[in-house]
C-alpha cells in the first residue's frame, strides 16, 4: 500500500458500492490502512477511523477504472470475492486492486503471489457455492409466486438471480437468504434485490403447500431403504443445506 504516516481504519456501510468508495478514498488521500470494517463491526480503541460515505460518482470512478484500465474479468473477481463471508476480505481485495493498477490485469495469472491466490480463492468459493445452490433451491407455491429459502455461507443472492430468471422466465418468484435477510425477486421479467426482516417474511417461512407435501410423499415412496448412502448424499448435497430440502425432512 502507499507509504504515509497516517494509519486509519475505514468504516463503511458494507455494500460493494461503499467498498469501492473506500478504494477511491484510499487513492485520493494516500492513507495507510489498519483495516476496512463495516459500521456494525467492533472497532478497536485508539485507532483513528475515517467514515467513508457511499457516493455514486466515487463508486463509478473506481468501477469504470477497473473495468476499462484492467478488464471486466478482473472486476468480476473483485465483486465475487467481495461477496465472500471472510474476515478482513476488504484489505485483501484492496491489495489485489493495487496490484492490478500497478501491473495490469495479467496479475491474475501470477499464482505465486499470495494476495492474488487469496483473492482468487475467495472468488472461487463464492462461485462454487452458487453453482451448488443452482441444484439445491426448492420452491413452494404461495399464491402467484414461487418462494424458496436458502442459508448460504456466502452472499450469493446478488449473483443467483439470472440463472433462475432463465430457468423460470414466465414465473414470478423470490429466493430469500435467511442469514442476511435479503432476497432476490423476479417479477414480470425484472430482478430486484431487497432487504426484508425475518419478521416480515414469517408468513412465507411458515407456509406449507400441497405440492411440498406431495413431493415428500413421493420421495419417501420411491426411496429404497437398503440403498441409502448418506456419505454419498453429503458429497452432492452438503448437510448444511439439508434444512431447506423438503425431501430430506
SEMAR-389182 format. One record per residue (C-alpha): residue number from 1; residue in one letter; chain; x, y, z. Coordinates in nm, 4 decimals, padded with zeros to 6 digits, always signed. Layout:
<nodes>
[NUM A A [X Y Z]];
...
</nodes>
This chain:
<nodes>
[1 X A [+00.0000 +00.0000 +00.0000]];
[2 X A [+00.1005 +00.3643 -00.0323]];
[3 X A [+00.3506 +00.4785 +00.2318]];
[4 X A [+00.2279 +00.7510 +00.4659]];
[5 X A [+00.2391 +00.8304 +00.8360]];
[6 X A [-00.1389 +00.8117 +00.8708]];
[7 X A [-00.2921 +00.4891 +00.9957]];
[8 X A [-00.6666 +00.4594 +00.9627]];
[9 X A [-00.9484 +00.2119 +00.9884]];
[10 X A [-01.2079 +00.2878 +00.7242]];
[11 X A [-01.5701 +00.2461 +00.8285]];
[12 X A [-01.8220 +00.1866 +00.5501]];
[13 X A [-02.1783 +00.0610 +00.5041]];
[14 X A [-02.0888 -00.2943 +00.3972]];
[15 X A [-02.2062 -00.2581 +00.0369]];
[16 X A [-01.9959 -00.3122 -00.2735]];
[17 X A [-02.0603 +00.0499 -00.3642]];
[18 X A [-01.9282 +00.1549 -00.0241]];
[19 X A [-01.6205 -00.0632 -00.0635]];
[20 X A [-01.5256 +00.0930 -00.3978]];
[21 X A [-01.5697 +00.4326 -00.2315]];
[22 X A [-01.3120 +00.3132 +00.0228]];
[23 X A [-01.0788 +00.2365 -00.2685]];
[24 X A [-01.1432 +00.5846 -00.4085]];
[25 X A [-01.0598 +00.7495 -00.0726]];
[26 X A [-00.7510 +00.5323 -00.0295]];
[27 X A [-00.6035 +00.6608 -00.3564]];
[28 X A [-00.7207 +01.0191 -00.3091]];
[29 X A [-00.5961 +01.0639 +00.0474]];
[30 X A [-00.2978 +00.8252 +00.0278]];
[31 X A [-00.3850 +00.6718 +00.3641]];
[32 X A [-00.2177 +00.3759 +00.5266]];
[33 X A [-00.4861 +00.1375 +00.6457]];
[34 X A [-00.5107 -00.0814 +00.9511]];
[35 X A [-00.8444 -00.2262 +00.8440]];
[36 X A [-01.1642 -00.1691 +00.6486]];
[37 X A [-01.4699 -00.2516 +00.8564]];
[38 X A [-01.8455 -00.2257 +00.8238]];
[39 X A [-02.0299 +00.0131 +01.0512]];
[40 X A [-02.1766 -00.2750 +01.2554]];
[41 X A [-01.8377 -00.4299 +01.3418]];
[42 X A [-01.6497 -00.3712 +01.6650]];
[43 X A [-01.3699 -00.1167 +01.6332]];
[44 X A [-01.0501 -00.1300 +01.8395]];
[45 X A [-00.9761 +00.1563 +02.0790]];
[46 X A [-00.7105 +00.4169 +01.9985]];
[47 X A [-00.7359 +00.3522 +01.6248]];
[48 X A [-00.8048 +00.6523 +01.4056]];
[49 X A [-01.1135 +00.5955 +01.1959]];
[50 X A [-01.2442 +00.7550 +00.8812]];
[51 X A [-01.6090 +00.7207 +00.7854]];
[52 X A [-01.6483 +00.6512 +00.4138]];
[53 X A [-01.9801 +00.7670 +00.2725]];
[54 X A [-02.1145 +00.5856 -00.0330]];
[55 X A [-02.1119 +00.8223 -00.3281]];
[56 X A [-02.2275 +00.7321 -00.6788]];
[57 X A [-01.9613 +00.9426 -00.8507]];
[58 X A [-01.6753 +00.7935 -00.6495]];
[59 X A [-01.8142 +00.4426 -00.6971]];
[60 X A [-01.8476 +00.4873 -01.0725]];
[61 X A [-01.4966 +00.6345 -01.0981]];
[62 X A [-01.3384 +00.3240 -00.9441]];
[63 X A [-01.5760 +00.0796 -01.1134]];
[64 X A [-01.5054 +00.2250 -01.4583]];
[65 X A [-01.1303 +00.2413 -01.3911]];
[66 X A [-01.1154 -00.1285 -01.3001]];
[67 X A [-01.3290 -00.2330 -01.5971]];
[68 X A [-01.1604 -00.0092 -01.8563]];
[69 X A [-00.7971 +00.0003 -01.7389]];
[70 X A [-00.7888 -00.3631 -01.6288]];
[71 X A [-01.0716 -00.5873 -01.7528]];
[72 X A [-01.4273 -00.7000 -01.6892]];
[73 X A [-01.2891 -01.0357 -01.5712]];
[74 X A [-01.0773 -00.8558 -01.3121]];
[75 X A [-01.3850 -00.6624 -01.1970]];
[76 X A [-01.5832 -00.9864 -01.1688]];
[77 X A [-01.3149 -01.1419 -00.9496]];
[78 X A [-01.3209 -00.8360 -00.7239]];
[79 X A [-01.7016 -00.8468 -00.6968]];
[80 X A [-01.7266 -01.2204 -00.6344]];
[81 X A [-01.4500 -01.2074 -00.3735]];
[82 X A [-01.6325 -00.9223 -00.2023]];
[83 X A [-01.9433 -01.1423 -00.1690]];
[84 X A [-01.7489 -01.3972 +00.0343]];
[85 X A [-01.8141 -01.4283 +00.4057]];
[86 X A [-01.4484 -01.3957 +00.5068]];
[87 X A [-01.2921 -01.1773 +00.7794]];
[88 X A [-01.0705 -00.8927 +00.6564]];
[89 X A [-01.1571 -00.9618 +00.2937]];
[90 X A [-01.1627 -00.5886 +00.2170]];
[91 X A [-00.7901 -00.5319 +00.2710]];
[92 X A [-00.7034 -00.8392 +00.0649]];
[93 X A [-00.9201 -00.7193 -00.2230]];
[94 X A [-00.7791 -00.3668 -00.1951]];
[95 X A [-00.4242 -00.5055 -00.2203]];
[96 X A [-00.5361 -00.7067 -00.5239]];
[97 X A [-00.6722 -00.3917 -00.6905]];
[98 X A [-00.3483 -00.2039 -00.6132]];
[99 X A [-00.1513 -00.4835 -00.7806]];
[100 X A [-00.3852 -00.4701 -01.0790]];
[101 X A [-00.3378 -00.0972 -01.1345]];
[102 X A [+00.0389 -00.1374 -01.0918]];
[103 X A [+00.0974 -00.4407 -01.3162]];
[104 X A [-00.2181 -00.4714 -01.5257]];
[105 X A [-00.4813 -00.7442 -01.5331]];
[106 X A [-00.2170 -01.0044 -01.6177]];
[107 X A [-00.1537 -01.0157 -01.2429]];
[108 X A [-00.4487 -01.2558 -01.2320]];
[109 X A [-00.2176 -01.5241 -01.3729]];
[110 X A [+00.0546 -01.4700 -01.1133]];
[111 X A [-00.0293 -01.7631 -00.8874]];
[112 X A [+00.2963 -01.7193 -00.6955]];
[113 X A [+00.1611 -01.4005 -00.5389]];
[114 X A [-00.0156 -01.4640 -00.2065]];
[115 X A [-00.2561 -01.1723 -00.2489]];
[116 X A [-00.3637 -01.2972 -00.5910]];
[117 X A [-00.4047 -01.6533 -00.4626]];
[118 X A [-00.6114 -01.5386 -00.1636]];
[119 X A [-00.8496 -01.3256 -00.3691]];
[120 X A [-00.8902 -01.5883 -00.6422]];
[121 X A [-00.9777 -01.8434 -00.3738]];
[122 X A [-01.2399 -01.6112 -00.2262]];
[123 X A [-01.3959 -01.5623 -00.5690]];
[124 X A [-01.3881 -01.9344 -00.6470]];
[125 X A [-01.5549 -02.0249 -00.3156]];
[126 X A [-01.8432 -01.7900 -00.3906]];
[127 X A [-01.8872 -01.9223 -00.7452]];
[128 X A [-01.8661 -02.2837 -00.6248]];
[129 X A [-02.1420 -02.2287 -00.3707]];
[130 X A [-02.3574 -02.0510 -00.6283]];
[131 X A [-02.3186 -02.3468 -00.8637]];
[132 X A [-02.4067 -02.5919 -00.5872]];
[133 X A [-02.7180 -02.3947 -00.4899]];
[134 X A [-02.8417 -02.3983 -00.8503]];
[135 X A [-02.9395 -02.7607 -00.7929]];
[136 X A [-03.0474 -02.7293 -00.4295]];
[137 X A [-03.3036 -02.4490 -00.4394]];
[138 X A [-03.6544 -02.5818 -00.3660]];
[139 X A [-03.9581 -02.3661 -00.4441]];
[140 X A [-04.3023 -02.3756 -00.2896]];
[141 X A [-04.6126 -02.2168 -00.4411]];
[142 X A [-04.7558 -01.9210 -00.2486]];
[143 X A [-05.0438 -01.7547 -00.4311]];
[144 X A [-04.8983 -01.6420 -00.7653]];
[145 X A [-04.5344 -01.6665 -00.6560]];
[146 X A [-04.2740 -01.9388 -00.6203]];
[147 X A [-04.0807 -01.8985 -00.2966]];
[148 X A [-03.7553 -02.0512 -00.1692]];
[149 X A [-03.5375 -02.0136 +00.1409]];
[150 X A [-03.1603 -02.0612 +00.1455]];
[151 X A [-02.8878 -02.0176 +00.4093]];
[152 X A [-02.5662 -01.9937 +00.2069]];
[153 X A [-02.2263 -01.9411 +00.3630]];
[154 X A [-02.1520 -01.6590 +00.1201]];
[155 X A [-02.3678 -01.3749 -00.0070]];
[156 X A [-02.4745 -01.5333 -00.3344]];
[157 X A [-02.8177 -01.3675 -00.3557]];
[158 X A [-02.6870 -01.0882 -00.5866]];
[159 X A [-02.5470 -01.3412 -00.8379]];
[160 X A [-02.8040 -01.6214 -00.8342]];
[161 X A [-03.0973 -01.4401 -00.9924]];
[162 X A [-03.0033 -01.4527 -01.3619]];
[163 X A [-02.9829 -01.8323 -01.3578]];
[164 X A [-03.3363 -01.8714 -01.2254]];
[165 X A [-03.4711 -01.5969 -01.4493]];
[166 X A [-03.3566 -01.8069 -01.7456]];
[167 X A [-03.4887 -02.1275 -01.5869]];
[168 X A [-03.8291 -01.9826 -01.4958]];
[169 X A [-03.8768 -01.6862 -01.7318]];
[170 X A [-04.2572 -01.6947 -01.7142]];
[171 X A [-04.2859 -01.7372 -01.3365]];
[172 X A [-04.2804 -01.4788 -01.0613]];
[173 X A [-04.0560 -01.5971 -00.7787]];
[174 X A [-03.8312 -01.4892 -00.4951]];
[175 X A [-03.5400 -01.6505 -00.3115]];
[176 X A [-03.4757 -01.5436 +00.0475]];
[177 X A [-03.1402 -01.5536 +00.2281]];
[178 X A [-03.2386 -01.6245 +00.5877]];
[179 X A [-02.8955 -01.5344 +00.7287]];
[180 X A [-02.8646 -01.1918 +00.5672]];
[181 X A [-03.2378 -01.1134 +00.5476]];
[182 X A [-03.2131 -01.0259 +00.1792]];
[183 X A [-03.3972 -01.1582 -00.1229]];
[184 X A [-03.3864 -01.1579 -00.4994]];
[185 X A [-03.7273 -01.1204 -00.6624]];
[186 X A [-03.8295 -01.1942 -01.0197]];
[187 X A [-04.1443 -01.0101 -01.1185]];
[188 X A [-04.2622 -00.9890 -01.4814]];
[189 X A [-03.9098 -01.0356 -01.6143]];
[190 X A [-03.7428 -00.7884 -01.3770]];
[191 X A [-03.4971 -00.8753 -01.0993]];
[192 X A [-03.4844 -00.6848 -00.7712]];
[193 X A [-03.2611 -00.7137 -00.4655]];
[194 X A [-03.4408 -00.6261 -00.1436]];
[195 X A [-03.3805 -00.6305 +00.2316]];
[196 X A [-03.6581 -00.7961 +00.4317]];
[197 X A [-03.6655 -00.8890 +00.8014]];
[198 X A [-03.7477 -01.2415 +00.9183]];
[199 X A [-04.0496 -01.0981 +01.0979]];
[200 X A [-04.1977 -00.9650 +00.7749]];
[201 X A [-04.1153 -01.2912 +00.5976]];
[202 X A [-04.2674 -01.5089 +00.8729]];
[203 X A [-04.5920 -01.5944 +00.6824]];
[204 X A [-04.3848 -01.7175 +00.3874]];
[205 X A [-04.1336 -01.9031 +00.6016]];
[206 X A [-04.4068 -02.0979 +00.7831]];
[207 X A [-04.6240 -02.1671 +00.4785]];
[208 X A [-04.6778 -02.5304 +00.3710]];
[209 X A [-04.8202 -02.6031 +00.0300]];
[210 X A [-04.9816 -02.9189 -00.1078]];
[211 X A [-04.7104 -02.9755 -00.3676]];
[212 X A [-04.4414 -02.9795 -00.0983]];
[213 X A [-04.6347 -03.2467 +00.0925]];
[214 X A [-04.6890 -03.4450 -00.2277]];
[215 X A [-04.3157 -03.4299 -00.3115]];
[216 X A [-04.2218 -03.5570 +00.0347]];
[217 X A [-04.4661 -03.8463 -00.0013]];
[218 X A [-04.3357 -03.9309 -00.3485]];
[219 X A [-03.9714 -03.9166 -00.2401]];
[220 X A [-04.0364 -04.1393 +00.0598]];
[221 X A [-04.2315 -04.3918 -00.1500]];
[222 X A [-03.9643 -04.4101 -00.4215]];
[223 X A [-03.6598 -04.4304 -00.1957]];
[224 X A [-03.5064 -04.7702 -00.1310]];
[225 X A [-03.4030 -04.8009 +00.2324]];
[226 X A [-03.1294 -05.0568 +00.1673]];
[227 X A [-02.9623 -04.8265 -00.0861]];
[228 X A [-02.9447 -04.5186 +00.1309]];
[229 X A [-02.5945 -04.3729 +00.1346]];
[230 X A [-02.5699 -04.0570 +00.3456]];
[231 X A [-02.1984 -04.0195 +00.2755]];
[232 X A [-02.2677 -04.0042 -00.0976]];
[233 X A [-02.5575 -03.7654 -00.0351]];
[234 X A [-02.3316 -03.5327 +00.1595]];
[235 X A [-02.0832 -03.5234 -00.1284]];
[236 X A [-02.3500 -03.3919 -00.3649]];
[237 X A [-02.5677 -03.2139 -00.1086]];
[238 X A [-02.3664 -03.0965 +00.1953]];
[239 X A [-02.5615 -03.1465 +00.5151]];
[240 X A [-02.5682 -02.7742 +00.5925]];
[241 X A [-02.8157 -02.7344 +00.3029]];
[242 X A [-03.0497 -03.0174 +00.4057]];
[243 X A [-03.2596 -02.7938 +00.6289]];
[244 X A [-03.4329 -02.6397 +00.3277]];
[245 X A [-03.4574 -02.9531 +00.1134]];
[246 X A [-03.8129 -03.0787 +00.1502]];
[247 X A [-03.7172 -03.4358 +00.0563]];
[248 X A [-03.4675 -03.4501 +00.3440]];
[249 X A [-03.7263 -03.3905 +00.6173]];
</nodes>
